[in-house]
Amino acid sequence: MGTYDLIIRNGNIVIDTIVQGDIAIKDGKIKEVSVGKSLAATAEREIDASGQHIVPGLIDTHVHFNEPGRTEWEGVRTGSRSLAAGGVTTYFDMPLNSTPPTINKENLELKRVLSEEKSVVNCRFWGGLVPENIENIKELYENGVIGFKAFMSPSGIADFNHVDDRAIFKGMSEIASIGSLLAVHAESTVICDQLAEEKQRQNKTSAKDFVESRPIISEIEAVRRIISYAEATGCKLHIVHASSRKVVEVINEAKQRGVDITVETCPHYLSLTLKDLEEKGGVAKCCPPLRDNQEVEQLWLAVANGEIDVIASDHSPAPPSMKKVTNGDFFKAWGGISGAQSTLNIMLTEGYFNRNLPLEKVVELTAANPAKLFGLYPQKGIIAVDSDADLAIVNLNESFELKQEDLFYRHQQSPYVGKTFKGKVTTTIVNGKVVFENGNITIGEKTEINSY
């Protein structure tokens, strides 16, 4: 019998720098990190990671798995397996798209039981902030939600209402009083609704028309407004899915004057444009919408300059019938991109290889910063003794074309299908257990074969 449960040998370990060494794991924890020399110990199992890189498992702080109630859209089983295939070891499930939404203790417990039963990776949960549940905020927090999510514009989901100015201010005051955080979908209802109504009145419903109906200024207006409420209430803010560096600049100005605020962007805003929406159709529709190539490059500059805090997928799937663009009307298709499996692939290909973004920075944005922001560090987000053994092993020398059959989603659709990526996840380890290896999910009743 070995001293440890698992030893990973000869890997390039990405910590503050990149060092070659071994990692020993027992009882779900990292017990030794040996740099520059081989561990003399033995283990029940060993993995030779020669020529590969070992990174902390990604923490995806923004997914919609839609369970309970809408598992025909995705579900925890398929969603968590897609994350594992992408090197993600922890996710935060959003409170909406599931029915009932996570807006009270009972609904949270229902989601928790289902998720812990079905997920192959670690799960945490957002609570919702809607006009009717402000009195439930403290109870949700006491029962373990990671933070709260609100929409400043309609969510598209009938049972998850957006908050008007009075409700969000009241909710932020309550969240501040318990020391939690509010994540905000920041788009102006007035700007977006008025522009969309005018476009549709004129029968202008193309991809370009849809994007023009949700302009960057809509995000900026909403962000400025919510920042002023944060300054008045003392509520900690997290702005999700910023689509433009112009939005990020407003947030960073607030940071500089002492506002407790962070910002997330998503892989699709770093890799896709209006042209992709026009060519791929509804599968590339999201809100805020994709921008032009200049905005993509400016966002990458923001990433490189440390202006972005977190990269998260905002995985928001729906059945193919809901993503279909009928008669050229992009306004009617569901807005949400399936991307949970591809975050690390995009950060490596577009960031590390194409723009010289250091691997350490990729780790910071996808693992360390999320862990620190949400109180999970140093339990997660780092490769260190006594930290959780949540790891991804990546072969940077391997390229592949993403095919539809490679996807673990319930619906095998993604705007990234057909793209060639460099840097392939070969192994994902969650709490010391190998859950994904060489294209297969390896935990559960049986090995689940996939061609990835």
N, C-alpha and C positions, 0 to 999 in steps of 0.2 A: 504494500500500500504506500502511495506516495505521500510526501510531506504536505503537498498542496493539492488543490482540486485541479488547477490548470496553470501551466506556465506557457507564456508566449515568448519565444526566443528569437533573438537576432533582428528585432524590428527597429525601424527608425521612429523613435518615440517623440511625438510633438508635444513639448511642454513650453517653457519660456523660450527654449531653443530646441533644436532637433538633435537628439542624441541616439546612438545605437545602444541597445541593451535588451534585457529580459524583464518581464513582468510576471510576478507570482500572485496567484489569486486563491483565496480560500474563504468559504462561507459568504460568498458574494462581495467580498472586499479585496482591494489591492493590499497585499501584505509586504511585498518587496518590489522595489524598482532598482535593478542593477544596471549601472551605466558603464559601458566599456569593458565589461567582463561577464562571463557566463555564470549564472547561478549554479551552485553545486547541488542544489536540492533536486528532488524528483517530484513528479505529480501524477495524478490519475490520468491526465491527458496533457500532451504538449502540442503546441502549434508552432511550426517554423515560419516566421514572418520575414525571412531573409529577403531583402530588396523591396519590402513593403513598408508602409507608414502606419503607425498606430496613433489614432486620435481619440480624444474623449468622445463618447457617443453624443450625437447631436441632441439638442433639446428644442423641439418644435413647439413654440409657445402659442401657435395659432392654427388649429385644425377644427373642421366641422365634420364629425363622424356620424351625426344625425341619429344616434341611438340613445333612447328608445324612440319609436314612432315613425321614423323614416329610413329604416334599414334598406328599403329598396333603392335609396339614394347611395348609401355606402355601408355603414355599420362598423363596429369596433373590430370584428374579426378580420375583415379585409383591409380596413384602414390601418390597423396596427401592423399587419404583415407588410404592407407597402412601406411603412416607415422603417421597419427592420431591414428591408431590402435596400434602403437608402442610407443606412448607418445611423438612423435615429433611435435613441434608447429611451427617451422620455417625451411625452406630448402633453399639451394642455388643451382640453376639449372645450370648445366654445359653448355658451349656454343656449344658443338658438339653432334652429333647423331640426333639433330633436323635439319630439312631442310627447310629454309636456316639456317646455323649456325649463332650464335650471334657474328658477326664480324663487324657490323656497326650499326648505330643508327636505321635505318629502321627495321632491323631484330630484334633488341632488343625490339623495340616498339611492333612488331608483337607478340613476345613471351610474353611480359608483359600483353598485352590485353587478350590473351588467358588464361594465368595463373591466372590472377586476377579474371577472370570470372569463372573458373572451380575449383580452389583450395579451400580446406576446411581448410588449414593452411596458415600461412604467407609465402610469397615467396620473394626471392632475386635472382639476376642473375649474373653469371660470364660473362665477355666478353672474346672473344678469342684473342689470339696472334698467327697470322699466317703470313707467309712472305709477303702476299699481303695487309695487313690491318694496317701496322704500322702508317700510316697517320690518321687512324680512332681512335686511342687509346684515345686521349684527349677527343674527342667527346663522346665516349662510357662512359668514366669516368664521364664527366659532366652530362650525362643522367642516372647515378645511378648504374652502375655496381659495384659489391662488390669487384672486383679485376679482374685479367686476368689469363687465363689458356693457357699453351703451352705444346706441346709434343716435347720431344727431340728425339723420335723415331716415326715411322709411327703410326697414330691413328687408322687405320683400316677403316676410313671414308674418302671417296674420296674427299668430299668438305671441309675437315678440314685438311690442310697440316701441317706436322710437320716442325719445324724451324731448319735450319742448324745453325752453330755457328755464322756466320756473322749476320743472321737475328735476332737471339735471343739476341745477344749483342746490336744490334741497338734498338730492342724492349724494352729491359731492361733499356736502357738509357732514352727512352721516358717515361716509367712507373715511373722511379725514379724522373723525372723532374716534374711529377704531384702529387707525393707523394702517389702513389698507391702500389699495391703488385702483384707479379707474383707467381702463383701456377704452379708447374712443374711436369709433368710425366717424371721421370728421369730413363731411361734405355738407354744403349748404342746401337745405331743402328748398328754400326760396329760389336760389339760382338754378339748381338742377331741374326743379319742376317747371319753372317758367320757360326755360330754354327747351326742355323736352316737349312741352305742350306746343310751342311755336313750331318746332321741327315737324312734329307729327301732323299738326294742322296743315302744313304745307306739303305733306306726304314725302318729307325728307327723312328716310329711315335707314340710310346706308351705315356702314361701319363708321365712316368719317363723321356722319351726322350724329351718331350716338356718342362718339368721343367728344365732339364739340358741345354736346348738351351737358357734359360733366367736366367743365374746364378746370385747370389747375387753380384758378382764382377761387373756385368753389371750395376746394380744400383749404386754401389759405384763409379765407373768410371764417370758416368754421374753426380752424385751429386758433386763430387770433381770439375768437370769442371764448373758446373753452379755456385758453390760457388766462384770460382775464378772470374767469370764474375760479380757476385754480389759485390765482393770486389772492382772490377775496376769501376763499374758503380754506386754503392751505392743503388742498387735496393733491396727492401725488398723481401725476398723469402719465399715461403711456399712449402715444399716438400710433395707431396701427396702419399698416400698408400705405405709407407715404409714397406717392407715385412720381414725385419730382423733387429735385434738390431745392427748388424755390420754397417748397413746404418745409423742408429740413432746415433751411436758413432761418425761417421764422421761429422754429423750435429752438434752435441753437442761440438765437438772440435772447430768448426767454431764459435759457439755461444760464447765460452769462450774467443775467441780473438776479439770479438766485431761485428761479422757479424750479421745483422738483419735477422734471419732465424728461421723458426718454422717447425714442422714436424707433419704429420698426419699418423696414421695407421688405419686399418679397422678391424671390428669384425671377418671377415673371416681369417685374419692372426693370430688372437688370439684364434681361435677355430677349424680350419680345417687344414688338412695336405695333403701331397701327397697321402697318403692312401685313403683319402676321394675322391680325384680326380680320383684315380683308380677305386674305388667302385661305385661312383655316376655318373661318366662320365662327359659330357660337362656342366652339370648344375653347376659344381664346378670349371670350368675353368675360370681363370682371368689372368690379366697381370699387374704387375709382378705375377708369379704363386705362388701357395701354396708351403710352405716349409715343413721341417720335424718337428717332435714333439719337438726336442731340440730347434729349432728356435722359436717355439710357446712359450715355457717356458722362453726363453731369452727375448722375446718381453714383456711378462708379468712382468719380472723383470724391464725392462725399464719403463713400465707404473707405477709400484709401486715406482720407484726411481725418478719420475718426469721428465724423459727424453723425454716423448711424450707429445705434446701440445694438440692434438685434436684427438678424435675418430670420424670417419665419415663412412657412409656405403659404399660409392662408388657404389651405386645401379645402375647397368648397365644391364638392361633387354634386352631380344630379344625373338622372337617367338621360340617355341620348335623346329621347324625344323632347326633353325640356331644353336641350342645348341646340336644337335644330333651328336654323334661321329660315323662316318661311316667307316666300315672296319678297326676299331682300330686306325684311324688317328686323333689324338688329335690336330694336327696343323690346321685343317680346321674348327673346331667348333668355334663359336663366343666366344670371351673372355670377360666375364662380369658376375658378380654374382648378383642375385636378393636378396637383404638383408635389404631393407629400413625399413621393419616392425619389424625386430628382433634385432636391435642394443642394446636396453636397456635390452632385455631378455638375450642376451649373456653377457653383462657387469655385470648383476646381478648374473647369474648362474655361469659363469666361473670366474668372478672377485670377487664379494662380497661373494658368498657362498663357492666357491671352493678354493679361494686363499686369503680370508680375506681382500680384497680391501675395504677400508671404503666407505660408501655411499657418503660421502662428496667428495671423490676423483672421484667417478663415475660422480657426478654432475659437478665437475670442468672440466672434460675431455669432457663431452657431451653438456654442456650448458654454464657455466661461461667462460671458456677459448675461445670457439668460439665467444661468444658475445664480449669479450674484444679484441680479435684479429682483428675483423672486425668492430669495432666501434659501436656496438649495446648495450654495457654495460653502465649504469645499467638499460637501458630500457628493456633489455631482459637478460636472463641467471641467474637471481637471484629472490628470493622471498623477496620483500621489498616494503614498502609503496612507491607509485607512479610508480612502475615498471609495465610493461604490465602484465595482468593477463593471462599468458601463463603457464599452469601447467599440470602435470600428477599425477594422484593418483594411487598408486601401492600397491597391496596386496602381501607382501613378503612371506606370509604363504601359498600361493596357487601355486601349481605346475600344469603343463599341458603339454601334448604332442602336438607339432605343427603338424597339419594335413593340407593336401593340400587345403581342403575346407575352412580353416581358413584364407587363404591369400586373401588380397584385390587387389593384382596385376592383371593386365589385363591377364597375363598368370600365372596360379597358380603353379609356379615351384620355388623351392629354395633348396639349399643344406641342409637347416636346417629342412626340413620336416622330421618328424620321431624322432626328438630330443625332449627330455624332459627338459623343462625349469622350474626354480623356480623363482617366482616373476612375477606377471601378472598385466598388465596395466588394470585397471578397468574403468578409466575415463580420458579423455583428454579435456582440456579447452583452447581455443584459443581466445584471446582478450575478456575474460570474458564469452564466450559462450561455452557450452558443445557441443563438436563435435563428441565425441566417448564415449559410455557408455555401459558397460556390453556386449561387443561384437558387438555393432551396431553403424553405423554412424548415428548421430542424427541431422544433419544439411542438409538443402536442401529441396527438395519438399516433401520428406517423409523419415521416418526412414528406413535405408537400413540394412536389416537383414543379419547377418553373424554368423556362429557358433562359431567364436573365443571367 
